[in-house]
Amino acid sequence: MTQGADIYRLQSLDTERDSKQSRLTEVKAGLRDDKALMQARQAQASAQALVQKYSTRQQDQELEIQGVSAKNSRSEQRLYSGAVKNPKELTDLQAEIASLRRRRQKLEDDLLETMIEQEEAEAAHAQAQQHLDETQTNWENRQADLSAEQEILQEKLVEIEQARNRVLPNIEADNLDIYQNLRLRKGGLAAAPMNGIACGVCGMAVSPNLKWRIREEGMGHCSNCERIIVYIK
C-alpha cells in the first residue's frame, strides 16, 4: 500500500472516529438529560398539592357547617321550648337563628364550589399522573437504548483506534505532520481521493503534471484547497 493509500485510510478512520465521538457525546448528554421527567414530576406534585389543598378546605368547611348547624339547632330548640319569655330576648334569638341560617347557606354554597374545584383538581391530577407515567416509561426505554448505543460506540472507537495504530507506522513523519496540520485547518478533512481529473473535495481540476505525479507517487496536493489528493486504484 502506498503512502497516499495509507493516508486516505487514516483519513477514513479519523472521519469515522470523529462521527462516533460526536454521537457518543450526544448519547452521554442524553443519558444525563432528565428535564422532561423532572418537569412531569413537578407537574404531578403540583397537581397533587392542589388536590390536597381543596380536600383540606372541604373538610374544614364541612366541620364549620356542622358547627353552625349544631348551634342553630340549639337556638331553635331554645326558641321553641318556651323557656324564653322576654320579648327582646326572643327577638334577639330569632335574629340569631336567621343569621345562622344565612351563614350555613353561605358555607354550603362555598362547600359546593370547593367540591367542584376538588373534582377539577382530581381530574388534572389524574392527567398529570398519566403524563408522568408515560414520560417515565419513555425515559426508561430511551435510557436503555442510549446505554446500549453507548456501549456499541465505545467498542467501535476501540476498534478504530486499533486500526489507526496499525496504519500510523506506515506513514512517514513529514507526511503525518502535513496531514494533521491540514486536519486542523480543513475541518477534519485533510485528504481526498482523485475524482477522475479533479480533487474529490473541492472539485478543482488536476493539472496533467499533478495527475501524473499522483498516479506515480500515490499522492499530491490540490492547488486550490491544499488538501492531500490520493490515487486509489
C-alpha positions in Angstrom: 0.0 0.0 0.0 1.3 3.5 -0.9 1.7 6.5 1.4 -1.3 8.0 -0.3 -3.5 4.9 0.3 -2.3 4.8 3.9 -3.1 8.5 4.4 -6.5 8.0 2.9 -7.2 5.0 5.1 -6.2 7.1 8.1 -8.5 9.9 6.9 -11.4 7.4 6.7 -10.7 6.1 10.2 -10.4 9.6 11.6 -13.6 10.7 9.9 -15.4 7.7 11.3 -13.9 8.3 14.8 -15.0 12.0 14.7 -18.5 10.9 13.8 -18.6 8.2 16.5 -17.1 10.5 19.2 -19.7 13.2 18.3 -22.5 10.8 18.6 -21.1 9.4 21.9 -21.1 13.0 23.3 -24.8 13.3 22.3 -25.6 9.9 23.9 -23.9 10.8 27.1 -25.8 14.1 27.2 -29.0 12.2 26.6 -28.2 9.8 29.5 -27.9 12.8 31.8 -31.0 14.6 30.4 -34.0 14.1 32.7 -35.5 17.5 32.1 -38.8 16.2 30.7 -39.1 13.7 33.5 -38.4 16.3 36.2 -41.0 18.6 34.6 -43.6 15.8 34.6 -42.8 15.0 38.3 -43.1 18.7 39.2 -46.4 19.0 37.4 -47.7 15.9 39.1 -46.6 17.1 42.5 -48.2 20.5 41.9 -51.5 18.8 40.9 -51.4 16.6 43.9 -50.8 19.5 46.2 -53.8 21.3 44.7 -56.0 18.2 45.4 -54.8 18.2 49.0 -55.5 21.9 49.3 -59.1 21.5 48.2 -59.5 18.3 50.2 -58.4 20.1 53.4 -60.6 23.1 52.6 -63.6 20.8 52.1 -63.0 19.1 55.4 -62.7 22.5 57.2 -65.9 23.8 55.5 -67.8 20.6 56.4 -66.7 20.9 60.0 -67.7 24.6 60.1 -71.2 23.7 58.6 -71.6 21.1 61.3 -70.7 23.6 64.0 -73.1 26.2 62.6 -75.9 23.6 62.2 -75.4 22.4 65.7 -75.6 25.9 67.1 -78.7 26.7 65.0 -80.4 23.5 66.3 -79.7 24.5 69.9 -81.0 28.0 69.3 -84.2 26.7 67.6 -84.7 24.2 70.4 -84.4 27.0 73.0 -86.8 29.2 70.9 -89.5 26.6 70.7 -89.1 25.3 74.2 -91.0 28.2 75.7 -88.2 28.8 78.2 -87.6 32.3 76.8 -90.3 34.8 77.8 -88.6 38.2 77.4 -89.7 39.8 74.1 -86.3 41.4 73.4 -84.5 38.1 74.2 -87.0 36.3 71.8 -86.3 38.9 69.1 -82.5 38.5 69.5 -82.8 34.7 69.4 -84.9 34.8 66.2 -82.3 37.2 64.7 -79.5 34.8 65.7 -81.3 31.9 64.1 -81.8 33.8 60.9 -78.1 34.8 60.9 -77.0 31.2 61.5 -79.2 30.0 58.6 -77.7 32.6 56.3 -74.2 31.6 57.5 -75.0 28.0 56.9 -76.3 28.7 53.4 -73.2 30.7 52.5 -71.0 27.9 53.9 -72.9 25.3 51.8 -72.5 27.4 48.7 -68.8 27.7 49.4 -68.6 24.0 50.0 -70.3 23.2 46.7 -67.8 25.5 44.9 -64.9 23.8 46.7 -66.3 20.3 45.7 -66.4 21.4 42.1 -62.8 22.7 42.3 -61.8 19.5 44.0 -63.2 17.4 41.2 -61.4 19.6 38.6 -58.2 19.3 40.6 -58.5 15.5 40.8 -59.1 15.3 37.0 -56.0 17.4 36.5 -54.0 15.3 38.9 -55.1 12.1 37.1 -54.0 13.6 33.8 -50.7 14.7 35.3 -50.1 11.3 36.8 -50.8 9.6 33.4 -48.4 12.0 31.7 -45.8 11.3 34.4 -46.2 7.5 33.9 -45.9 7.8 30.2 -42.9 10.1 30.5 -41.2 7.8 33.0 -41.7 4.8 30.7 -40.4 6.7 27.6 -37.4 7.9 29.6 -36.5 4.5 30.9 -36.8 3.0 27.4 -34.7 5.8 26.0 -32.1 5.3 28.7 -31.9 1.6 27.9 -31.5 2.4 24.2 -28.8 5.1 24.8 -26.9 2.8 27.2 -26.8 0.1 24.6 -25.8 2.5 21.9 -23.1 4.0 24.2 -21.6 0.5 24.7 -21.6 -0.1 20.9 -20.0 3.2 20.2 -17.3 2.7 22.8 -16.4 -0.7 21.4 -16.3 0.7 17.8 -14.0 3.5 19.0 -11.6 1.0 20.4 -11.6 -0.9 17.1 -11.0 2.3 15.2 -8.1 3.2 17.5 -6.6 -0.2 17.0 -6.9 0.2 13.2 -5.3 3.6 13.4 -2.4 2.2 15.4 -1.8 -0.3 12.6 -1.8 2.4 9.9 0.2 5.1 11.6 3.6 3.3 11.5 3.3 3.1 7.7 3.1 6.9 7.2 6.3 8.9 7.1 6.6 11.5 9.9 6.7 14.5 7.5 3.5 13.3 5.7 1.8 12.7 9.0 2.6 16.2 10.2 1.2 17.7 7.0 -1.9 15.5 7.3 -2.5 16.5 10.9 -1.9 20.2 10.2 -4.4 20.0 7.3 -6.9 18.2 9.6 -6.8 21.2 11.9 -7.2 23.8 9.2 -9.6 22.0 6.9 -12.4 21.0 9.3 -11.1 17.5 9.9 -10.9 16.6 6.1 -7.2 16.6 5.1 -7.2 14.0 2.3 -9.5 13.2 -0.6 -9.4 10.7 -3.5 -8.8 12.0 -7.0 -12.2 12.1 -8.7 -11.4 11.5 -12.3 -9.3 14.5 -13.1 -10.4 16.6 -10.2 -10.0 17.0 -6.4 -12.6 14.8 -4.7 -13.4 17.6 -2.2 -13.3 21.0 -3.9 -13.7 19.7 -7.5 -10.8 21.7 -8.8 -9.4 20.1 -12.0 -6.0 18.5 -11.5 -3.2 19.6 -13.9 -1.7 16.8 -16.2 1.6 17.1 -14.3 -0.1 16.7 -10.9 -2.2 13.9 -12.2 0.9 12.1 -13.4 2.6 12.7 -10.0 -0.4 11.4 -8.1 -0.6 8.3 -10.2 3.2 7.7 -9.9 3.7 8.6 -6.2 0.2 7.9 -4.9 -0.4 11.4 -3.6 -0.1 15.1 -4.3 -1.6 18.4 -3.1 -4.6 20.3 -4.5 -3.6 23.7 -5.9 -6.9 25.1 -4.7 -7.9 23.7 -1.3 -4.3 22.4 -0.4 -5.7 19.0 0.6 -3.8 15.8 0.0 -5.1 14.2 -3.1 -4.6 10.4 -3.2 -4.8 8.0 -6.0 -7.0 5.0 -5.1 -6.9 2.1 -7.6 
